[in-house]
Amino acid sequence: MRLLLTDSGVRNASIRAALLELLGKPLSEADALCIPTAGYGGPYGDPGGPWRFVSGRSPSPMTGLGWRSVGVLELTALPGIDTERWVSWVREADVLLVNGGDPLYLCHWMRESGLAALFPSLRDTVYVGLSAGSMVLTPRVGEEFVGWRPPTGDDSALGVVDFSVFPHLDSPDCPENTMAAAERWAAAMRGPAYAMDAQTAIKVTEDGVEVVSEGHWKLFNAE
């Protein structure tokens, strides 16, 4: 997969340009599947967040960007669906749009549904994460971001990338997410760790990792 790990969706021209580069074609020619699952997890989950994400009425632009088509892939439903059917939906999509919410709840259902096991074979698929949808691909989220506690009891995520993410840096909606808090969080993490704000995303391809930003970010624990 080619990855675009955002804090708050496709918020500016630089992030949009990075998305177009990853896709290699206009958004109007690309088919998307959106995954709202994370929005139901954790202590702050409610039905409104996933609805706004799916309907394109979220303040974090994802599904309303002008895709040729948008479908919904709810991970909690997949265990009851014939595997060949939903796998074909995923393989036919150009891009996966993954909602924010609780990263460990999302991680649990990515594993339980079988979607995580499919990731290594999705070489041409673009994955666009929003907050928790970005954090789920990292090795760990940090205790600060544990809401829903998984059966394992720890803060480990999928480890698709080798760095961790501290989202919503200096956001008025998350006043606790200061740079000082990010520094404390990073001190407990092993490996590289990025703090980023709403105007920032991280692009990951086989060529490496690139920060795309019109805002503020910082890399901790750089080797």
C-alpha positions in Angstrom: 0.0 0.0 0.0 0.9 3.6 -0.4 0.0 5.6 2.7 -1.1 9.1 3.5 -1.4 9.4 7.2 -3.3 12.6 8.1 -4.2 14.3 11.3 -7.5 15.8 10.2 -8.1 14.7 6.6 -7.2 16.4 3.3 -7.1 19.9 4.8 -4.9 21.9 2.3 -3.5 22.0 -1.2 -0.3 20.3 -0.2 -2.0 17.2 1.3 -4.4 17.1 -1.7 -1.4 17.2 -4.1 0.3 14.3 -2.2 -2.9 12.3 -2.5 -3.2 12.9 -6.2 0.5 11.8 -6.6 -0.2 8.6 -4.7 -3.3 7.8 -6.8 -1.7 8.7 -10.1 -5.1 9.9 -11.5 -7.8 12.4 -10.7 -10.1 11.9 -7.7 -13.0 11.9 -10.1 -11.6 8.7 -11.7 -11.0 6.9 -8.4 -13.2 4.6 -6.4 -13.1 4.8 -2.6 -14.1 2.6 0.3 -14.6 4.4 3.6 -14.1 2.6 6.9 -16.1 4.4 9.8 -15.4 1.7 12.5 -13.0 3.7 14.8 -15.7 6.3 15.3 -17.8 3.8 17.4 -15.0 2.8 19.8 -13.7 4.4 23.0 -15.4 6.4 25.7 -16.3 9.3 23.2 -17.7 7.1 20.4 -21.2 7.9 19.2 -23.3 7.3 16.1 -23.0 10.9 14.9 -19.3 10.9 14.2 -19.4 7.9 11.8 -22.4 9.4 10.0 -20.7 12.7 9.5 -17.6 10.9 8.2 -19.6 8.7 5.7 -21.8 11.5 4.5 -19.0 13.9 3.9 -20.2 16.4 6.6 -17.2 16.0 8.8 -14.9 19.0 9.3 -12.1 16.6 8.3 -12.4 16.2 4.5 -12.2 12.6 3.3 -15.3 11.2 1.6 -16.5 14.5 0.1 -13.5 15.2 -2.1 -15.1 14.3 -5.4 -14.5 10.6 -5.8 -16.0 8.7 -8.7 -17.7 6.4 -6.1 -17.7 6.0 -2.3 -18.7 2.8 -0.6 -18.8 1.9 3.1 -16.8 -1.0 4.6 -17.9 -1.5 8.2 -15.3 -3.9 9.8 -17.6 -5.2 12.5 -19.9 -6.6 9.7 -17.2 -8.4 7.8 -17.1 -11.6 9.9 -20.7 -12.3 8.9 -20.1 -11.8 5.1 -18.6 -14.3 2.7 -14.8 -13.5 2.7 -14.5 -13.6 -1.1 -17.2 -11.0 -1.5 -15.7 -8.3 0.8 -12.2 -9.0 -0.3 -13.2 -8.4 -3.9 -14.7 -5.0 -2.8 -11.4 -4.0 -1.2 -9.2 -5.1 -4.1 -11.4 -3.2 -6.6 -11.1 0.0 -4.6 -8.4 2.6 -5.5 -8.3 4.1 -2.0 -9.3 3.2 1.6 -10.5 6.2 3.7 -10.1 5.3 7.4 -12.0 7.3 10.0 -10.7 8.6 13.3 -11.9 7.6 16.7 -10.4 5.0 18.9 -7.1 3.6 17.4 -7.1 0.4 19.5 -10.7 -0.4 18.8 -10.0 0.0 15.1 -6.8 -2.1 15.4 -8.8 -4.9 17.0 -11.4 -5.0 14.3 -8.9 -4.7 11.5 -7.4 -7.9 12.9 -10.7 -9.6 13.7 -12.2 -8.9 10.3 -9.2 -10.1 8.4 -8.6 -6.7 6.7 -5.1 -6.3 8.4 -4.0 -9.7 7.0 -4.9 -8.4 3.5 -2.8 -5.3 3.6 0.5 -6.8 2.4 -1.2 -7.9 -0.9 -2.7 -4.4 -1.6 0.3 -3.1 -3.4 -1.6 -0.6 -5.6 -4.1 0.6 -3.0 -3.8 4.0 -1.4 -4.6 4.1 2.3 -5.6 7.5 3.7 -5.9 7.6 7.5 -7.5 10.2 9.7 -6.2 10.5 13.2 -6.9 7.0 14.7 -6.9 5.8 11.1 -3.3 6.9 10.9 -2.3 5.8 14.4 -3.5 2.2 13.8 -0.7 1.5 11.4 2.0 2.4 13.9 3.8 0.1 16.3 2.3 1.7 19.5 -0.1 4.5 20.2 1.1 5.4 23.7 -0.9 5.2 27.0 -2.1 8.7 26.5 -4.3 7.5 23.6 -5.7 4.3 25.1 -9.5 4.6 25.5 -10.9 1.2 24.6 -8.7 -1.4 26.1 -8.0 -4.4 23.8 -7.9 -8.0 25.0 -4.1 -7.9 24.9 -4.2 -5.1 27.5 -1.4 -3.1 25.9 -1.1 -0.2 23.5 0.3 -2.0 20.5 -1.1 -1.4 17.0 -0.4 -3.0 13.6 3.2 -1.9 13.0 2.8 -1.4 9.3 5.1 1.6 9.6 8.1 1.9 12.0 7.1 5.3 13.6 4.5 6.5 16.0 2.1 9.4 15.7 0.9 12.1 18.2 -2.1 13.8 16.4 -4.0 17.0 16.9 -1.0 19.0 18.1 -2.1 22.4 19.6 -5.7 21.8 18.5 -8.3 23.9 20.2 -10.4 20.8 20.4 -7.7 18.9 22.2 -6.1 21.5 24.5 -4.1 18.8 26.3 -2.2 18.0 23.1 0.6 20.5 23.5 4.1 20.2 22.3 5.2 19.6 25.9 2.7 16.7 26.1 4.1 15.4 22.8 7.6 15.4 24.2 6.5 13.4 27.3 4.7 11.0 25.0 7.7 10.6 22.7 10.0 9.9 25.6 8.1 6.7 26.4 8.0 5.5 22.8 10.6 3.3 21.1 11.6 4.5 17.6 10.8 7.6 15.6 7.7 9.5 16.7 5.9 12.4 14.9 3.8 15.1 16.5 1.6 16.8 13.9 -1.3 19.2 13.5 -4.3 19.5 11.3 -2.4 20.9 8.4 0.1 18.0 8.3 0.2 14.5 6.8 2.9 11.8 6.4 3.3 10.2 3.0 4.8 6.7 3.0 5.9 4.9 -0.2 8.5 2.3 -1.1 10.8 5.3 -1.6 10.5 6.4 2.1 8.7 8.7 4.5 7.9 12.3 3.6 6.2 14.9 5.8 3.7 17.1 3.9 2.7 20.1 5.9 1.4 23.7 5.8 1.4 23.7 9.6 3.4 22.5 12.5 5.1 19.1 13.2 8.1 17.6 15.0 10.0 14.4 14.7 11.3 12.9 18.0 13.7 10.0 18.5 15.3 10.4 15.1 18.1 8.0 14.5 
